[in-house]
Amino acid sequence: MKLSRTIKRLFAVSIIVMFTLAGLVGCSGASPSDTVDKYFKEISKGSSADVTKLITDKMKESGNTKDKESADFLSTEVAKLLEEQVKNIKCDVASEKIDGDKATVNVKVTGPNISSAFTNMIEKMTEQALTMAFSQEVKDEKELEKKINELAETALKEEFKQIKTDERTGDISLVKKDGNWTIDTNEEFLSLVMGKIGTTK
């Protein structure tokens, strides 16, 4: 199903971008807490952490010639929508624990639950996409993909308009490499940044 493939690919790329940004943050002499704080400030201001550009680049890297129209759509309209949501993510550092070259920073993250927004959108779109796929009005695969992308854009815009903001607390792990603290982009980190699936409706 085109919808499932293209939207899930965007979500996967969004995760990669969050991980990429985490790897870019770090400065000599900064503490683990400073590193975490800088990461969230960078993604919220959207300057040096140019989310839209990174998503665009990653979408192009992950696509192929058959997916060109999907990649173009997802790397422009939806990427901009996603960037606006990412800018609303805020983080408060509660505590820090250092053990040699490893550290843990306990945080409270407040922001839109992007994971649930994507999940809700896919659930809502599945029935419409199936109906369209078997409709005699759709002449070929290219037309089907175009119509699904149009529906997907509308549906995701609606989800982002009514996206729920929640608070999530947890630990961000860091490791020290070449004298700099870097964020360990594990599953808990992803849940803190993007939100947990199914926690909001």
ChimeraX attribute file (.defattr): number of C-alpha atoms within 10 A of each C-alpha:
attribute: neighborCount
match mode: 1-to-1
recipient: residues
	/A:1	11
	/A:2	17
	/A:3	21
	/A:4	13
	/A:5	11
	/A:6	22
	/A:7	23
	/A:8	15
	/A:9	18
	/A:10	24
	/A:11	17
	/A:12	14
	/A:13	21
	/A:14	24
	/A:15	17
	/A:16	17
	/A:17	22
	/A:18	22
	/A:19	17
	/A:20	15
	/A:21	19
	/A:22	23
	/A:23	15
	/A:24	13
	/A:25	19
	/A:26	20
	/A:27	14
	/A:28	10
	/A:29	11
	/A:30	14
	/A:31	16
	/A:32	26
	/A:33	23
	/A:34	15
	/A:35	23
	/A:36	26
	/A:37	18
	/A:38	18
	/A:39	21
	/A:40	23
	/A:41	17
	/A:42	18
	/A:43	22
	/A:44	20
	/A:45	17
	/A:46	15
	/A:47	10
	/A:48	10
	/A:49	22
	/A:50	15
	/A:51	27
	/A:52	22
	/A:53	16
	/A:54	20
	/A:55	27
	/A:56	23
	/A:57	15
	/A:58	19
	/A:59	27
	/A:60	17
	/A:61	11
	/A:62	13
	/A:63	16
	/A:64	12
	/A:65	9
	/A:66	9
	/A:67	16
	/A:68	13
	/A:69	16
	/A:70	24
	/A:71	24
	/A:72	15
	/A:73	19
	/A:74	24
	/A:75	22
	/A:76	15
	/A:77	13
	/A:78	21
	/A:79	21
	/A:80	17
	/A:81	17
	/A:82	20
	/A:83	20
	/A:84	16
	/A:85	19
	/A:86	23
	/A:87	18
	/A:88	15
	/A:89	23
	/A:90	18
	/A:91	22
	/A:92	15
	/A:93	17
	/A:94	13
	/A:95	11
	/A:96	15
	/A:97	13
	/A:98	14
	/A:99	8
	/A:100	8
	/A:101	12
	/A:102	16
	/A:103	22
	/A:104	20
	/A:105	22
	/A:106	18
	/A:107	21
	/A:108	16
	/A:109	22
	/A:110	19
	/A:111	23
	/A:112	25
	/A:113	29
	/A:114	25
	/A:115	20
	/A:116	21
	/A:117	25
	/A:118	21
	/A:119	17
	/A:120	19
	/A:121	20
	/A:122	19
	/A:123	11
	/A:124	13
	/A:125	18
	/A:126	15
	/A:127	11
	/A:128	12
	/A:129	23
	/A:130	13
	/A:131	10
	/A:132	16
	/A:133	20
	/A:134	10
	/A:135	11
	/A:136	9
	/A:137	10
	/A:138	14
	/A:139	10
	/A:140	10
	/A:141	11
	/A:142	12
	/A:143	12
	/A:144	20
	/A:145	22
	/A:146	15
	/A:147	17
	/A:148	24
	/A:149	21
	/A:150	12
	/A:151	16
	/A:152	23
	/A:153	19
	/A:154	13
	/A:155	18
	/A:156	22
	/A:157	18
	/A:158	13
	/A:159	18
	/A:160	19
	/A:161	12
	/A:162	12
	/A:163	21
	/A:164	16
	/A:165	15
	/A:166	15
	/A:167	15
	/A:168	19
	/A:169	17
	/A:170	16
	/A:171	18
	/A:172	24
	/A:173	22
	/A:174	22
	/A:175	19
	/A:176	15
	/A:177	10
	/A:178	8
	/A:179	13
	/A:180	18
	/A:181	27
	/A:182	23
	/A:183	25
	/A:184	19
	/A:185	18
	/A:186	11
	/A:187	9
	/A:188	17
	/A:189	19
	/A:190	17
	/A:191	18
	/A:192	23
	/A:193	23
	/A:194	24
	/A:195	25
	/A:196	17
	/A:197	16
	/A:198	12
	/A:199	12
	/A:200	16
	/A:201	11
